[in-house]
Amino acid sequence: MIKTVSPATSLQGTITPPPDKSISQRAAIFSLLHDGVSVIRNYSPAEDPQSALACVELLGAEVTQLDDVVSIKGAGREGIHPMTDELDCGNSGTAMRLLSGLLVGAGTPVKLLGDPSLSARTMTRIIEPLEKMGGYILARNGAYAPLFITREDPLAPMDFELPIPSAQLKSCILLAGLFGETPTRVIETIPSRDHTERLLQLDVKEEGTKKIISASRADKIPNQSYTIPADFSAAAFWLVAGSIVSESELKLEATGLNPTRNALLGILKEMGADITIENERFEGAEPVGDIIVRKSDLKAIDIKKELIPNCIDELPILAVAMAFAEGTSVISGAEELRHKETDRIMAIAKMLDAAGANYEEMNDGLVIRGNPDFSFKSGKFQSFHDHRIAMASAVLSLKGSEDSEIEDAECAAVSYPGFWEDLEILGS
Ligand code: S3P
């Protein structure tokens, strides 16, 4: 589907961004492990969380979905019995990596499949440690899905220092660890999103700059009955749109404000954005609030390696903000972006190129020479089948002087099925 996006003179209104993709998938997977019924409110209708839910059902959970309320009768750690020998994770890296850990822990043989984008993403980062824990994983070319997963040896709990700051890898190892007689300890030096340790109430110790998270069979799996917050990573598109489109004022309700996820707020504020937060509260274990953003003049910023995991999914839309900021902005230490739904450094570069922005692509990031008066006529943007690139391109298109086109725009539904409707509502 090609979407035509018209220039916007102002964005106004209040919306609730879609339910959080990371938390929805964890809620489903953790409910499968819980011995009892979890009632999850505001479960995401987006493609990735629906893929995770379908997998959970095929692994032995009883799932009922009525509008946005999902009720899951868990199978418990002892009740994981696949009803099929193949599970389809669709586009979801979170589902594939978390379920791989769970399956090694449970020791139940299953094949995990992904769509072409997911099947092109390396799984080496989970295969190596899971094999150390006793898992056996047969991957295409040793690194790619489909993954045939089983375990013949006894589970070997371990101490594992994360070689990369990845919440998917951390969660994968902890899920396998939950089946061990002794604790598996994951040691994190650069923080990554902490939804898993929060929602599973795992033991977390700080030792200097290190965080040590433990999981074993002794951990009781908590009931997962809560309301999923709105997705901060989806709100990010409106935070930038509201900052760069003239005379804008937007309110984003009930949005997740987890401090390991929301570095973009601080980054945009440092750039000069006019952002305020109201009504801060908790939904289950997660902080949420209403975010208000108004048009402002932005200035350039340098984003360093340590901050990258805390804004990894927001970098495509941050690049758009940088194109309209006064001065030269730099994103560095972000090589990980090349391993997302597509090579996002390349895709961001192509997006900026299609609008004629001034940038330079580096191995591990981008240099963007911004200009508050940057203007372009129109662009033909490729999404590379990547939801975040499609939505970032749409926000950039609002600043053209004529209509722009986004190719393969339907991929926004991977995380934000209502994105195009919300764009229309806020722009009209
Ligand atoms: C996610 C973690 C991040 C993020 C992805 C979702 C998660 O990936 O980019 O969209 O749900 O844990 P990595 O853990 O691989 O950095």
Residues whose N, C-alpha, C, O or C-beta is under 5 A from the ligand:
A	BS01	S3P	S22 T94 P165 S166 A167 Q168 L169 I312 D313
